Amino acid sequence: MQQVAHIAWLGKKTPFCGNVTYGLSTTEALRKRGYQTSFIHFDNPSSPANSQTSLLANDPEVSLPYLVKSQVYTIPSPRAQRELRESLERLKPDLVHASLTLSPLDFRLPDLCQQLGVPLVATFHPPFDAGIRNLSAGTQQLTYQLYAPALSRYDRVIVFSEMQAEVLSKLGVKEQCLAVIPNGVDTDCWTPANQNSSNPMQSKVKGRLGDERIFLYMGRIATEKNIEALLRAWRLIDPRGCRLVIVGDGPLRPALENNSLTTTDCDVLWWGYEADLNTRIALLQAAEVFVLPSLVEGLSLALLEAMATGTACIATDAGADGEVLENGAGIVLSTQGVTTQLRTLLPVLRDQPVLTSELGRKARQRVLEKYTLSRNIDALEKLYKTF
């Protein structure tokens, strides 16, 4: 067993998604614990200077060329595999950790690392719904089936929940290869608003939001997120004194924003994509209720962030989200009939601010108990020490 001091992290930095947040926050936390981290990601730098320095630390950064890159998948350029090999030969890491980007390179990594004699760990992010209760869930199940044979050749595969591990185990990935390490968030960063202090960012955000009580969605605006179900429910209730805020971007945003579901009297604010961390924190601190109506999920970092800020949370039981909110830490919906369920629940939360306050308190407590970033990094270090 060798000391793991240098980790080559293969992941994403753009476009913004949960995988990006996971990679950046994890490598920064590892660096603070004394690890050297070399971040390898897909990019087409416009100048050599863009590939010299990490956005997070003074550690080497490697940019691999690509043909197509999206929040969901990446198609590398033909020379990317050769450049990855040359980079690993030059960096000589003690371990490669691939936060899988859903690209063809994911399937070639086991052979490459075996040839180089370097242990290979994967974090497998794709969302799922173990019940296969909808079309999106069926599509994601195909992703799991496609990846299972390759994952069996990684030294360890990190997943976020026992349910996800069970799905992969049924598809042939050996149980001893799987490690359940839930996502974690920095609870010193994502924290409830301090009512006794003046925060310019909170004041700025509140200025744009107005005086209404805020119901908020934050994330990608795509089919699997099922935002149209939330918008339908919002139209069907009387949202007096409340505003629905949609934070994020994605392929469905233009259609939904212009759709008749979002009429002006429904009081919906399309915030758009928000890159600034402090603004995202202030948005969640200003929100009274966070809603995540997804058809499929992994373990939503946006949900954990909302919980950490003391926001009452509603989410479907897709992926591990229902597990996170169980036993009173939030309200769990079925992925079937989301509009109908929200039509019943939203007026209750509208009329019961004491209930939303208590749900927010319990949500924060659940994160402190099980889903902190420090707990996540502790488990990751323990796994690294097995090599």
C-alpha positions in Angstrom: 0.0 0.0 0.0 1.4 3.3 -1.1 0.8 6.8 0.2 -1.7 8.6 -2.2 -0.4 12.2 -2.4 -0.9 13.1 -6.0 -4.4 12.7 -7.6 -5.1 13.2 -11.3 -8.7 14.2 -11.4 -10.5 13.7 -14.7 -13.8 15.7 -14.7 -15.6 18.7 -16.0 -15.3 22.5 -15.5 -17.9 23.6 -18.0 -20.8 23.8 -18.8 -22.1 24.2 -15.3 -23.8 21.2 -13.8 -23.7 19.0 -10.7 -20.6 17.1 -12.0 -18.8 20.4 -12.3 -19.7 21.4 -8.7 -18.7 18.0 -7.4 -15.3 18.1 -9.1 -14.4 21.6 -8.1 -15.5 21.4 -4.5 -13.9 17.9 -4.0 -10.5 18.8 -5.5 -10.4 22.1 -3.5 -11.2 20.2 -0.3 -8.5 17.6 -1.1 -5.9 20.3 -1.8 -6.7 21.9 1.6 -5.9 18.5 3.2 -2.5 18.4 1.6 -3.1 16.5 -1.6 -1.7 17.6 -4.9 -4.5 17.6 -7.5 -4.0 17.8 -11.2 -7.3 18.6 -12.9 -7.8 17.1 -16.4 -10.8 18.3 -18.3 -12.2 18.8 -21.7 -11.5 22.2 -23.2 -10.2 23.8 -26.4 -7.9 26.5 -25.0 -7.6 29.7 -27.1 -4.1 30.2 -25.9 -1.4 28.1 -24.2 -1.8 30.2 -21.1 -5.3 28.8 -20.5 -3.9 25.3 -19.8 -1.1 26.2 -17.4 -2.8 27.0 -14.1 -5.8 25.5 -12.3 -8.7 27.7 -11.5 -8.5 26.3 -8.0 -4.9 26.0 -7.1 -1.3 26.3 -8.4 -1.4 22.7 -9.6 -1.1 21.7 -13.2 -4.2 21.7 -15.3 -4.6 19.6 -18.5 -7.1 20.6 -21.2 -8.2 17.8 -23.5 -9.6 18.8 -26.9 -13.2 17.9 -27.7 -15.6 18.0 -30.6 -18.9 18.3 -28.7 -19.5 19.2 -25.0 -22.7 19.6 -23.1 -24.1 19.2 -19.6 -24.9 15.6 -20.4 -22.2 14.1 -22.6 -18.8 14.9 -24.2 -17.4 13.7 -27.5 -13.5 14.1 -27.4 -11.4 14.9 -30.4 -9.5 12.0 -32.0 -6.2 13.1 -30.3 -7.7 13.4 -26.8 -6.8 9.8 -25.8 -3.2 10.3 -26.8 -2.9 13.6 -25.0 -4.5 12.0 -21.9 -1.9 9.2 -21.9 1.0 11.7 -22.4 -0.4 13.8 -19.6 -0.6 10.9 -17.1 2.9 9.8 -18.1 4.2 13.3 -17.4 2.3 13.9 -14.2 2.9 10.4 -12.7 0.0 10.5 -10.3 -0.5 8.0 -7.4 -4.1 7.6 -8.4 -6.5 8.6 -11.1 -10.0 9.7 -10.1 -12.5 10.0 -12.9 -15.7 11.9 -12.2 -17.2 10.3 -15.3 -18.2 12.8 -18.0 -20.2 10.3 -20.2 -17.6 10.3 -23.0 -16.0 7.5 -25.0 -12.8 8.0 -22.9 -14.6 6.6 -19.9 -14.5 3.1 -21.5 -10.8 3.4 -22.4 -9.6 4.5 -19.0 -9.3 1.0 -17.4 -6.9 -0.2 -20.1 -4.9 3.0 -20.0 -4.5 3.1 -16.2 -3.7 -0.6 -16.1 -0.9 -0.1 -18.7 0.5 2.8 -16.6 0.1 0.9 -13.4 -2.0 3.5 -11.7 -5.1 2.8 -9.6 -8.4 4.0 -11.1 -11.4 5.3 -9.2 -14.6 6.5 -10.8 -17.5 8.5 -9.5 -20.6 7.5 -11.5 -23.1 10.4 -11.6 -25.9 9.5 -14.1 -29.4 10.0 -12.6 -31.8 7.2 -12.3 -35.2 6.1 -11.1 -35.0 2.5 -9.9 -38.7 2.1 -10.5 -38.4 2.8 -14.3 -41.7 4.6 -14.0 -41.3 7.0 -16.9 -39.5 7.4 -20.3 -36.6 9.4 -18.9 -36.0 6.7 -16.3 -36.0 4.0 -19.0 -33.4 6.0 -21.0 -31.2 6.4 -17.9 -31.5 2.7 -17.2 -29.9 2.1 -20.7 -27.0 4.3 -19.6 -26.4 2.1 -16.6 -26.6 -1.1 -18.7 -24.1 0.4 -21.2 -21.6 1.4 -18.5 -21.8 -1.6 -16.2 -19.3 -3.8 -18.0 -16.7 -1.0 -18.1 -17.3 0.0 -14.5 -16.5 -3.6 -13.5 -12.9 -2.9 -14.7 -12.4 0.1 -12.5 -10.6 -0.5 -9.2 -13.4 1.3 -7.3 -16.7 2.9 -8.3 -18.2 5.6 -6.1 -22.0 6.0 -6.1 -24.2 8.2 -4.0 -26.7 5.8 -2.4 -27.3 2.1 -1.6 -30.1 2.2 -4.2 -27.7 3.2 -6.9 -25.3 0.5 -5.8 -28.0 -2.1 -6.0 -28.9 -1.1 -9.5 -25.3 -1.5 -10.6 -24.9 -4.7 -8.7 -27.9 -6.2 -10.5 -26.2 -5.3 -13.8 -23.1 -7.2 -12.9 -20.8 -4.8 -11.1 -19.1 -6.6 -8.2 -20.2 -5.4 -4.8 -16.7 -5.2 -3.5 -15.9 -2.7 -6.3 -18.7 -0.3 -5.3 -18.3 2.3 -2.6 -21.3 4.3 -1.4 -20.2 7.9 -0.6 -23.0 10.4 -0.7 -22.5 13.9 -2.0 -21.7 16.5 0.6 -21.9 20.3 0.8 -19.9 22.9 2.7 -22.2 23.8 5.5 -20.1 26.8 6.5 -20.7 28.2 3.0 -24.3 27.1 2.4 -25.9 28.4 5.6 -29.2 30.0 6.6 -29.3 33.8 6.3 -28.2 35.7 9.4 -31.1 37.9 10.2 -29.0 40.1 12.5 -26.4 41.1 10.0 -26.4 43.2 6.8 -25.4 41.3 3.7 -25.2 43.4 0.5 -25.7 40.4 -1.7 -28.9 39.3 0.1 -30.2 42.9 -0.2 -29.4 42.9 -3.9 -31.1 39.6 -4.5 -34.2 40.6 -2.4 -34.4 43.8 -4.4 -34.9 41.8 -7.6 -37.2 39.2 -6.0 -39.5 41.6 -4.4 -41.5 41.2 -1.2 -43.3 38.0 -2.1 -42.6 34.7 -0.4 -40.3 32.8 -2.7 -40.8 29.3 -4.1 -37.7 28.3 -6.1 -36.3 25.8 -8.5 -32.6 25.8 -9.3 -31.0 23.6 -11.9 -31.0 22.6 -15.5 -34.1 23.3 -17.5 -34.4 20.0 -19.4 -36.9 17.2 -19.9 -35.8 15.0 -17.0 -36.1 17.9 -14.5 -39.9 18.0 -15.2 -40.2 21.7 -14.6 -43.4 21.9 -16.8 -45.2 19.9 -14.1 -44.2 22.5 -11.5 -45.4 25.3 -13.8 -48.7 23.6 -14.4 -49.3 23.2 -10.7 -48.4 26.9 -10.1 -50.9 28.0 -12.7 -53.6 25.9 -11.1 -53.3 27.3 -7.6 -53.8 30.8 -6.3 -50.2 32.0 -5.6 -51.2 35.1 -3.8 -48.3 36.7 -2.0 -45.9 34.2 -3.5 -43.5 34.1 -6.5 -42.1 31.2 -8.3 -38.4 31.8 -9.3 -36.7 29.5 -11.9 -32.9 29.7 -11.7 -31.0 28.0 -14.4 -30.8 27.4 -18.2 -31.2 24.6 -20.6 -32.7 23.4 -23.8 -36.3 23.8 -22.7 -36.1 27.3 -21.3 -37.1 29.2 -24.4 -40.2 27.0 -25.0 -41.3 27.0 -21.3 -40.7 30.7 -20.8 -42.8 31.6 -23.8 -45.4 28.9 -23.2 -48.9 29.8 -22.1 -48.3 28.0 -18.9 -46.2 30.9 -17.7 -48.8 33.7 -18.1 -48.1 36.9 -16.3 -50.7 36.4 -13.6 -48.9 33.3 -12.5 -46.1 35.5 -11.1 -43.1 33.5 -12.4 -39.7 35.0 -12.5 -37.2 33.5 -14.9 -33.9 34.4 -13.3 -31.7 32.6 -15.9 -28.3 30.9 -15.3 -26.5 32.2 -12.3 -22.7 31.8 -12.3 -21.9 33.7 -9.1 -21.7 31.5 -6.0 -22.6 34.2 -3.5 -25.7 35.1 -5.5 -26.8 31.4 -5.6 -26.4 31.2 -1.9 -28.4 34.4 -1.4 -31.2 33.1 -3.7 -31.6 29.9 -1.6 -31.4 31.9 1.6 -34.2 34.1 0.3 -36.4 31.2 -0.7 -38.9 29.7 1.6 -39.5 26.6 -0.4 -37.3 24.7 -2.9 -39.0 22.4 -5.4 -37.3 19.7 -7.4 -39.8 17.8 -9.6 -37.3 15.6 -11.4 -38.2 12.4 -13.2 -34.6 11.0 -12.7 -31.8 12.1 -10.4 -28.6 10.9 -8.8 -28.2 12.8 -5.6 -28.9 16.5 -6.3 -26.3 18.9 -5.0 -28.8 21.7 -5.5 -31.2 19.9 -3.1 -28.4 19.5 -0.5 -27.5 23.2 -0.9 -31.1 24.2 -0.4 -31.4 22.0 2.7 -28.2 23.4 4.1 -29.5 27.0 3.8 -32.5 26.0 5.9 -35.0 26.0 3.0 -38.1 23.8 3.1 -37.7 21.2 0.3 -40.0 19.2 -1.9 -38.5 16.6 -4.2 -39.5 13.5 -6.0 -38.2 10.1 -5.0 -36.1 9.8 -8.1 -32.5 8.6 -7.5 -31.4 9.2 -3.9 -33.4 12.4 -3.3 -36.2 10.7 -1.5 -33.8 8.9 0.8 -32.2 12.3 1.7 -35.6 13.8 2.6 -37.1 10.8 4.4 -38.4 10.8 8.0 -39.4 14.4 8.0 -36.5 16.2 6.5 -38.7 17.3 3.6 -41.7 16.3 1.5 -41.2 13.5 -1.0 -43.3 13.1 -4.1 -43.7 10.2 -6.5 -42.3 10.8 -10.0 -45.8 9.9 -11.3 -48.5 12.6 -11.1 -46.2 15.4 -10.0 -48.6 18.2 -11.0 -51.4 16.7 -9.1 -49.3 16.3 -5.9 -47.9 19.8 -6.2 -51.4 21.2 -6.7 -52.3 19.8 -3.3 -49.1 20.6 -1.5 -48.3 24.1 -2.7 -51.4 25.8 -1.2 -50.6 24.1 2.2 -47.1 25.5 2.2 -48.4 28.8 1.0 -50.7 29.0 4.0 -48.5 27.4 6.6 -45.2 29.5 7.1 -44.7 27.8 10.4 -44.6 24.4 8.6 -42.1 25.6 6.1 -39.9 27.0 8.8 -39.9 23.7 10.7 -39.2 21.8 7.5 -36.2 24.1 6.8 -34.8 23.5 10.3 -35.1 19.7 9.8 -33.5 19.9 6.4 -30.5 21.8 7.7 -30.1 19.3 10.5 -30.2 16.3 8.1 -27.4 17.8 6.1 -25.3 18.4 9.2 -25.9 14.8 10.2 -25.2 13.0 7.0 -24.3 15.2 4.0 -21.4 17.5 4.9 -18.5 17.9 2.5 -16.0 17.1 5.3 -17.8 13.7 5.9 -17.6 13.1 2.1 -13.8 13.8 2.0 -13.2 11.7 5.1 -14.8 8.7 3.3 -12.8 9.5 0.1 -9.5 9.6 2.0 -10.4 6.3 3.6 -11.0 4.8 0.1 -7.8 6.2 -1.3 -5.8 4.6 1.6 -6.9 1.1 0.4 -4.5 1.4 -2.6 
